[in-house]
Amino acid sequence: MDNVFYYLLKHRKIKIILLALGFIFLFIFMSFLRFKMIGSNRLINAYPSLSPLYGLVFGPLYGLAIFLLVNLVKYIINPKAYYFGLFSFVPPVLSVITAGFLSKGNKKIPTIIYILGFILFFLSPIGKKVPYFIILDFLAFLLVLEVGDKITKLIFSNDLKKCLLGSLILSFSSIMVDHLYGSILGAYLLNIPPADYKLAIPKYILERTTMSLLGSIFIVLTVEALKEIIKISDYLEEIIIKEFVKSEVIKNKEIKIDIDEELAKKYGVDVPKYDNIDKELIKIFKAVKK
């Protein structure tokens, strides 16, 4: 099954509602569940756990917009909370972009983001002295290369185990992007000693594992809840099918009706006009579903 959220966002009213809810939820969530930052008494919150969900639901563009807007508002309210200044926006934004593209079956952009991050890290003082610090980041990169284009099929599978597996991979892959670029900023801007990075390895493994699990739970609950809502909502079901037909069938394939109309009329067969072909296809999809 394709990413259902992609088709829902094509509906104007639903898109506005989802974007508003996404902004409000992220704004509130950023105030809770905090972790101590490596080499500092400052705290970071667990909102990177939402980047995989926002990438899945909103895609790379809208996900990027929400994360930027929320962080900008938070920055204006309390700039001291952003210890990298405006650079603090980089890790979460790249994280949600990664999740967004992976949710579209595109692993090229996430691959580029990871490779660029590895280059920047290994050129940093920390990268030269503690190169093994990003071992989990490299593991996430390998997952992107191996199954990055199959994640959506796993998440929207009817098999709950596959859904959970896909959610874990998406969550881990995007959250480690946040960690990679956060580590880069710490190395270049905060002058954190290499010894602190070494000591922090067990802590960050626990921290990012927790975030990844939390992120996957958000995804599974959201996807499963949507499936149940669609089952009882003919309105949403029709929107999804209609947008699917427009995007994947009519747009990408030229439909030709090569039928002898006189012969069809003789035997009482209705020939759908091209203008109404989307309605006819919607009927077919609904019939197949039943």
C-alpha positions as CSV (number, residue, x, y, z in Angstrom):
1,M,0.0,0.0,0.0
2,D,1.2,3.5,-0.7
3,N,1.5,6.3,1.8
4,V,-2.1,7.2,2.5
5,F,-1.1,10.5,4.0
6,Y,0.2,11.6,0.6
7,Y,-3.3,11.4,-0.8
8,L,-5.0,13.0,2.2
9,L,-2.8,16.0,2.0
10,K,-4.0,16.7,-1.6
11,H,-7.4,17.5,-0.1
12,R,-7.3,21.2,0.9
13,K,-9.4,21.2,4.1
14,I,-7.8,18.0,5.4
15,K,-4.3,19.5,4.6
16,I,-5.0,22.7,6.6
17,I,-6.4,20.7,9.5
18,L,-3.4,18.3,9.6
19,L,-0.9,21.1,9.3
20,A,-2.5,23.1,12.1
21,L,-2.6,20.0,14.4
22,G,1.0,19.1,13.5
23,F,2.2,22.6,14.4
24,I,0.3,22.6,17.7
25,F,1.4,19.1,18.8
26,L,5.0,19.7,18.0
27,F,5.0,23.1,19.8
28,I,3.6,21.5,22.9
29,F,5.7,18.3,22.8
30,M,8.9,20.2,22.6
31,S,8.5,21.2,26.3
32,F,8.5,17.6,27.6
33,L,10.8,14.6,28.0
34,R,14.4,16.0,28.1
35,F,17.9,14.5,28.0
36,K,21.1,15.9,29.3
37,M,23.4,17.1,26.5
38,I,26.8,15.6,26.1
39,G,29.6,17.7,27.8
40,S,27.1,20.2,29.1
41,N,24.5,20.8,31.8
42,R,22.0,21.9,29.2
43,L,19.1,19.7,28.2
44,I,17.8,18.6,24.9
45,N,14.2,17.4,24.5
46,A,12.9,14.3,22.7
47,Y,11.2,16.1,19.8
48,P,13.5,14.4,17.3
49,S,11.2,11.4,18.0
50,L,8.5,13.2,16.1
51,S,10.6,13.8,12.9
52,P,9.9,10.3,11.5
53,L,6.2,10.7,12.0
54,Y,6.1,14.2,10.6
55,G,8.2,13.1,7.6
56,L,5.7,10.2,7.0
57,V,2.6,12.3,7.4
58,F,3.6,15.6,5.8
59,G,6.5,14.6,3.5
60,P,9.8,16.4,3.3
61,L,8.4,19.8,2.2
62,Y,5.5,20.3,4.7
63,G,7.5,18.5,7.4
64,L,10.4,20.9,6.9
65,A,8.0,23.9,7.0
66,I,6.4,22.8,10.3
67,F,9.7,22.1,12.0
68,L,11.2,25.4,10.9
69,L,8.1,27.4,11.9
70,V,7.8,25.8,15.3
71,N,11.6,26.2,16.0
72,L,11.5,29.8,14.8
73,V,8.7,30.7,17.2
74,K,10.4,28.9,20.0
75,Y,13.7,30.7,19.2
76,I,12.0,34.1,19.3
77,I,10.4,33.2,22.7
78,N,13.6,31.8,24.2
79,P,16.8,32.1,22.1
80,K,19.0,30.9,24.9
81,A,17.5,27.4,24.7
82,Y,19.1,27.1,21.3
83,Y,22.8,26.5,22.2
84,F,23.9,26.4,18.5
85,G,21.9,29.6,17.7
86,L,20.1,29.3,14.4
87,F,22.3,26.4,13.5
88,S,20.2,24.4,16.0
89,F,17.6,24.2,13.3
90,V,19.8,22.1,11.1
91,P,19.7,18.7,12.8
92,P,15.9,18.4,13.2
93,V,15.2,19.9,9.8
94,L,17.5,17.4,8.1
95,S,16.0,14.6,10.2
96,V,12.4,15.3,9.0
97,I,13.6,15.8,5.4
98,T,15.3,12.3,5.6
99,A,12.1,10.8,7.0
100,G,10.0,12.6,4.4
101,F,12.0,11.3,1.4
102,L,12.3,7.7,2.9
103,S,8.5,7.8,3.3
104,K,8.2,8.5,-0.5
105,G,10.5,5.6,-1.3
106,N,13.4,7.9,-2.1
107,K,16.7,6.9,-0.5
108,K,19.0,9.1,-2.6
109,I,18.5,12.3,-0.7
110,P,18.9,10.6,2.7
111,T,22.0,8.9,1.4
112,I,23.5,12.3,0.4
113,I,22.6,13.8,3.8
114,Y,24.4,11.0,5.6
115,I,27.5,11.0,3.4
116,L,27.8,14.8,3.8
117,G,27.5,14.4,7.5
118,F,30.1,11.7,7.7
119,I,32.6,13.9,5.8
120,L,32.0,16.9,8.1
121,F,32.3,14.7,11.2
122,F,35.5,13.0,10.2
123,L,37.1,16.4,9.3
124,S,36.2,17.7,12.8
125,P,38.6,17.4,15.8
126,I,36.3,14.9,17.3
127,G,36.0,12.8,14.2
128,K,39.8,12.6,14.0
129,K,40.2,11.4,17.6
130,V,37.0,9.5,18.2
131,P,35.8,8.3,14.8
132,Y,33.9,5.4,16.3
133,F,31.6,7.8,18.1
134,I,29.1,7.6,15.2
135,I,28.8,3.9,15.0
136,L,25.0,3.9,15.4
137,D,24.8,6.6,12.7
138,F,26.7,4.4,10.3
139,L,24.4,1.5,11.1
140,A,21.4,3.7,10.3
141,F,23.1,4.7,7.0
142,L,23.5,1.0,6.1
143,L,19.8,0.5,6.8
144,V,18.9,3.4,4.5
145,L,21.0,1.8,1.7
146,E,19.5,-1.6,2.2
147,V,15.8,-1.0,2.7
148,G,15.4,2.8,2.3
149,D,13.1,2.4,-0.7
150,K,10.9,-0.3,1.0
151,I,10.0,1.4,4.3
152,T,6.6,2.7,3.2
153,K,5.4,-0.7,2.0
154,L,6.4,-2.2,5.4
155,I,4.7,0.6,7.4
156,F,1.4,0.4,5.5
157,S,1.4,-3.4,5.4
158,N,-1.6,-5.2,6.9
159,D,0.9,-7.2,8.9
160,L,1.5,-5.4,12.3
161,K,5.0,-6.9,12.6
162,K,6.0,-5.5,9.3
163,C,4.5,-2.2,10.2
164,L,6.5,-2.1,13.4
165,L,9.7,-3.1,11.6
166,G,9.2,-0.4,9.0
167,S,8.4,2.2,11.7
168,L,11.5,1.3,13.7
169,I,13.7,1.6,10.6
170,L,12.2,5.0,9.6
171,S,12.5,6.2,13.1
172,F,16.0,5.1,13.7
173,S,17.3,6.3,10.3
174,S,15.9,9.8,10.7
175,I,16.7,10.3,14.4
176,M,20.3,9.3,13.8
177,V,20.6,12.1,11.2
178,D,19.6,14.5,14.0
179,H,22.3,12.9,16.2
180,L,25.0,13.0,13.4
181,Y,24.5,16.7,12.7
182,G,24.1,17.6,16.4
183,S,27.5,15.9,17.0
184,I,29.0,17.9,14.2
185,L,27.7,21.2,15.6
186,G,29.0,20.2,19.0
187,A,32.4,19.4,17.6
188,Y,32.8,22.6,15.6
189,L,30.9,25.2,17.8
190,L,31.2,24.1,21.4
191,N,34.7,22.7,21.5
192,I,33.6,19.7,23.5
193,P,36.7,17.6,24.5
194,P,37.1,14.2,22.8
195,A,37.1,12.5,26.2
196,D,33.5,13.7,26.8
197,Y,32.5,12.1,23.5
198,K,34.0,8.8,24.6
199,L,32.3,8.8,27.9
200,A,29.0,9.8,26.3
201,I,28.8,6.8,23.9
202,P,26.7,4.6,26.3
203,K,24.5,7.5,27.2
204,Y,23.8,8.5,23.6
205,I,23.1,4.9,22.6
206,L,20.4,4.7,25.4
207,E,19.1,8.2,24.5
208,R,18.7,7.6,20.8
209,T,17.4,4.0,21.3
210,T,14.7,5.5,23.5
211,M,13.9,8.2,21.0
212,S,13.8,5.7,18.1
213,L,11.4,3.4,20.1
214,L,9.2,6.4,21.0
215,G,9.2,7.5,17.4
216,S,8.2,4.1,16.1
217,I,5.3,4.0,18.6
218,F,4.0,7.3,17.3
219,I,4.1,6.0,13.8
220,V,2.4,2.6,14.5
221,L,-0.3,4.2,16.6
222,T,-1.0,6.9,14.0
223,V,-1.0,4.5,11.0
224,E,-3.2,2.0,12.8
225,A,-5.6,4.7,14.0
226,L,-5.9,6.0,10.5
227,K,-6.7,2.6,9.1
228,E,-9.5,2.2,11.6
229,I,-10.9,5.7,10.8
230,I,-10.9,4.9,7.1
231,K,-12.8,1.7,7.7
232,I,-15.7,3.7,9.3
233,S,-15.4,6.8,7.1
234,D,-16.7,6.5,3.6
235,Y,-15.8,10.2,3.1
236,L,-12.1,9.7,3.8
237,E,-12.0,6.5,1.9
238,E,-13.4,8.2,-1.2
239,I,-11.0,11.1,-0.9
240,I,-8.0,8.7,-0.8
241,I,-9.2,6.6,-3.7
242,K,-10.1,9.6,-5.8
243,E,-6.7,11.2,-5.2
244,F,-5.0,7.9,-5.8
245,V,-6.8,7.5,-9.1
246,K,-5.9,11.1,-10.2
247,S,-2.2,10.8,-9.2
248,E,-1.3,7.2,-10.1
249,V,-3.8,6.1,-12.8
250,I,-5.1,9.0,-14.8
251,K,-2.0,11.2,-14.5
252,N,0.6,8.6,-15.3
253,K,-1.3,6.5,-17.8
254,E,-3.2,7.5,-20.9
255,I,-6.6,5.8,-20.7
256,K,-8.1,4.9,-24.1
257,I,-11.6,3.5,-24.5
258,D,-11.5,1.5,-27.6
259,I,-15.0,0.0,-27.8
260,D,-17.5,-0.3,-30.6
261,E,-20.2,2.0,-29.1
262,E,-22.9,0.7,-31.5
263,L,-22.2,-2.9,-30.5
264,A,-22.1,-2.0,-26.8
265,K,-25.4,-0.2,-27.2
266,K,-26.9,-3.2,-28.9
267,Y,-26.1,-5.4,-25.9
268,G,-27.0,-2.7,-23.3
269,V,-23.5,-2.0,-22.1
270,D,-22.8,1.5,-20.8
271,V,-19.5,3.0,-22.1
272,P,-18.0,5.5,-19.6
273,K,-17.0,8.8,-21.1
274,Y,-13.4,9.9,-20.5
275,D,-14.6,12.9,-18.4
276,N,-16.1,10.4,-15.9
277,I,-13.4,7.8,-16.1
278,D,-12.2,8.7,-12.6
279,K,-15.6,8.1,-11.1
280,E,-15.7,4.7,-12.8
281,L,-12.3,3.8,-11.5
282,I,-13.3,4.8,-8.0
283,K,-16.2,2.4,-8.2
284,I,-13.8,-0.3,-9.3
285,F,-11.4,0.3,-6.4
286,K,-14.3,0.2,-3.9
287,A,-15.6,-3.0,-5.4
288,V,-12.2,-4.6,-5.2
289,K,-11.7,-3.5,-1.6
290,K,-15.0,-5.2,-0.6
